[in-house]
Amino acid sequence: MKTLTRTDKIAYIFLILVFGFGIYFANTNLQFFDEVYTKEDGFAEYGTAVLLFLSSMLLFIRFFKLQSSKKILWKIGILGMGIIFLFGAGEEISWGQRIFEVESSEYFIENNAQGETNLHNMVVDGKKINKLIFSQLLTLILVIYLIITPFLYRKYDAIKNLADSFAVPIVKWHHTIAFLLSTGLLVFMGSNRKWELYELAFGVIFLLIFLNPLNSKIYSK
């Protein structure tokens, strides 16, 4: 496709391979899928953290390079997104707790489903925050951002101007298609560990969006 850059093609080939092997292992060797392919602190989890971190750094670099020529709303938007993705990267690896072998405080041991220092596994009144906020709310946001917003951006100047003012990158249709395909392929993997691959797809696709959005002019002086 002419709309795909070389980076897009490499990223999508990577995702095809990751999900292809994932479907194969999930249906032929579930133990390998759970304990090796998608294991805690495995390539999928660390890969997601790295991709989210790269997205945040890209946003911060653009902020520092362009902030002198941009308005306050643009600065708020790009800094806010950078902080969100940096937070996501930290949460993905529990802020390096397992890497540096840091013990959790008593509060997190008692109130975190995995006894780790992170927010997405916290339990409040017997309910995991991850299920309520990081799953249900995030799903709603992704549907609005990846499917509804692109239509509105193309149709209404008010939405277009608002998104551009806050430096919100608008997805191209191949980004949306990639996300929908990644979502659909999950049904072929009968393991809860499949969500590690979904998060990896999230990291890949959002980095592609930030690199080359439909409204790439928001990153020019």
C-alpha positions in Angstrom: 0.0 0.0 0.0 1.3 3.4 -1.0 0.1 4.9 2.3 2.4 2.6 4.3 5.9 3.8 5.2 8.7 1.3 5.4 8.5 1.5 9.2 4.8 0.7 9.0 5.5 -2.4 6.9 8.2 -3.6 9.2 6.0 -3.1 12.3 3.0 -4.9 10.8 5.1 -7.8 9.6 6.4 -8.0 13.2 2.8 -8.1 14.6 1.8 -10.7 12.0 4.6 -12.9 13.2 4.0 -12.3 16.9 0.3 -13.1 16.6 0.8 -16.0 14.2 3.2 -17.7 16.5 0.9 -16.8 19.4 -2.1 -18.5 17.8 0.1 -21.5 16.9 1.5 -22.0 20.4 -1.9 -21.2 22.1 -3.4 -24.1 20.2 -0.6 -26.6 20.2 1.4 -26.0 23.4 -0.6 -23.9 25.9 2.0 -24.4 28.6 4.7 -22.9 26.4 2.4 -20.1 25.4 1.7 -19.2 29.1 5.1 -19.9 30.6 7.5 -18.9 27.9 5.9 -16.9 25.0 3.8 -14.6 27.1 5.4 -15.0 30.5 5.7 -12.3 33.1 8.8 -10.3 32.4 9.0 -11.8 28.9 9.6 -10.2 25.5 5.9 -9.1 25.2 5.8 -7.3 28.5 9.2 -5.7 28.1 8.5 -5.0 24.5 5.3 -3.1 25.4 7.1 -1.1 28.1 9.9 -0.1 25.6 7.4 0.9 22.9 5.4 3.0 25.4 8.6 4.6 26.6 9.7 5.4 23.1 6.3 7.0 22.4 6.6 9.2 25.4 10.2 10.2 24.6 9.2 11.1 21.0 6.4 13.3 22.4 8.8 15.0 24.9 11.4 15.6 22.2 8.9 17.2 19.9 7.7 19.4 22.8 11.2 20.7 23.5 12.0 21.2 19.8 8.7 23.0 18.9 7.4 24.5 22.1 8.8 28.0 21.4 6.6 28.3 18.3 3.5 26.6 19.7 0.5 27.8 21.7 -0.3 26.7 25.3 -3.0 24.2 24.3 -0.6 22.4 22.0 1.9 22.2 24.9 -0.7 20.9 27.3 -1.8 18.3 24.9 1.6 16.9 23.9 2.9 17.0 27.5 -0.2 15.3 28.8 0.1 12.5 26.2 3.8 12.1 27.0 3.2 11.8 30.7 0.4 9.2 30.1 2.6 7.0 28.0 5.5 7.3 30.4 3.2 6.3 33.2 2.0 3.3 31.0 5.6 2.2 30.5 6.3 2.3 34.2 3.2 0.5 35.1 3.9 -2.3 32.6 7.1 -3.3 34.4 5.9 -2.2 37.9 8.3 0.7 37.8 11.3 -1.6 37.5 10.5 -3.3 40.8 11.3 -6.8 39.6 14.3 -5.7 37.6 15.9 -4.1 40.6 14.5 -6.6 43.1 12.8 -3.9 45.2 10.4 -5.2 47.8 6.9 -3.8 47.9 5.7 -1.8 50.9 3.1 -3.4 53.2 0.4 -1.3 51.7 0.9 -2.7 48.2 1.4 -6.3 49.5 -2.0 -6.1 51.1 -3.9 -4.1 48.4 -2.3 -5.2 45.2 -3.5 -8.4 43.4 0.1 -9.3 42.6 1.7 -7.7 45.6 3.6 -5.3 43.4 4.2 -1.6 43.3 1.8 -0.5 40.6 -1.7 0.9 40.3 -3.3 -1.2 37.6 -3.3 -4.3 39.8 -4.7 -2.5 42.9 -7.8 -4.0 44.5 -10.5 -1.7 46.0 -13.5 -3.2 47.7 -12.7 -6.6 46.2 -12.5 -5.2 42.6 -9.4 -4.8 40.5 -8.8 -1.3 39.2 -7.3 -2.9 36.1 -10.7 -4.4 35.1 -12.7 -1.2 35.8 -10.3 1.6 34.6 -7.5 0.0 32.6 -9.8 -2.3 30.7 -13.4 -1.0 30.4 -12.5 2.7 30.3 -9.5 2.2 28.1 -11.6 0.1 25.7 -14.2 3.0 25.4 -11.4 5.5 24.8 -9.8 3.4 22.1 -13.1 2.9 20.3 -13.7 6.7 20.3 -10.2 7.5 19.3 -9.5 4.8 16.7 -12.9 4.6 15.1 -15.1 7.6 15.8 -12.6 10.4 15.9 -11.1 9.8 12.4 -14.6 10.2 10.9 -15.4 13.4 12.9 -12.0 14.9 12.1 -12.5 14.5 8.4 -16.1 15.8 8.5 -16.2 18.7 11.0 -13.8 21.6 11.0 -14.5 22.3 14.7 -13.3 18.8 15.6 -10.3 19.1 13.3 -9.3 22.5 14.8 -9.7 21.2 18.4 -7.6 18.1 17.8 -4.9 20.1 16.1 -4.9 22.7 18.8 -4.2 20.0 21.5 -1.7 18.2 19.3 -3.8 15.1 19.2 -2.5 12.8 16.4 -5.3 11.4 14.2 -5.0 7.8 13.1 -4.8 6.8 9.5 -7.2 4.0 8.5 -4.4 1.4 8.4 -3.8 2.0 12.1 -7.5 1.4 12.8 -7.5 -1.8 10.7 -4.4 -3.1 12.4 -6.0 -2.6 15.8 -9.3 -4.3 14.8 -7.4 -7.2 13.3 -5.3 -7.6 16.5 -8.5 -7.5 18.5 -10.2 -10.2 16.3 -7.2 -12.5 16.4 -7.5 -12.8 20.2 -10.4 -15.2 19.9 -8.0 -17.8 18.5 -5.9 -17.8 21.7 -7.6 -19.6 24.6 -5.5 -18.1 27.4 -5.7 -15.0 29.6 -2.0 -14.5 28.8 -3.1 -13.4 25.3 -3.6 -9.9 26.6 0.2 -9.5 26.8 0.3 -9.7 23.0 -2.6 -7.3 22.7 -0.7 -4.8 24.9 2.3 -5.3 22.6 0.1 -4.5 19.6 -1.1 -1.4 21.4 2.5 -0.3 21.9 3.5 -0.9 18.3 0.4 0.8 16.7 0.5 3.9 18.9 4.2 4.4 18.2 3.3 4.3 14.5 0.5 6.8 15.0 2.8 9.2 16.8 5.5 8.8 14.1 3.2 9.6 11.2 -0.3 10.7 12.0 -2.9 11.9 9.5 -2.4 15.4 10.8 1.4 15.3 10.8 1.4 19.1 10.4 0.9 19.4 14.2 4.6 18.4 14.5 5.9 21.2 12.2 6.8 24.7 13.1 
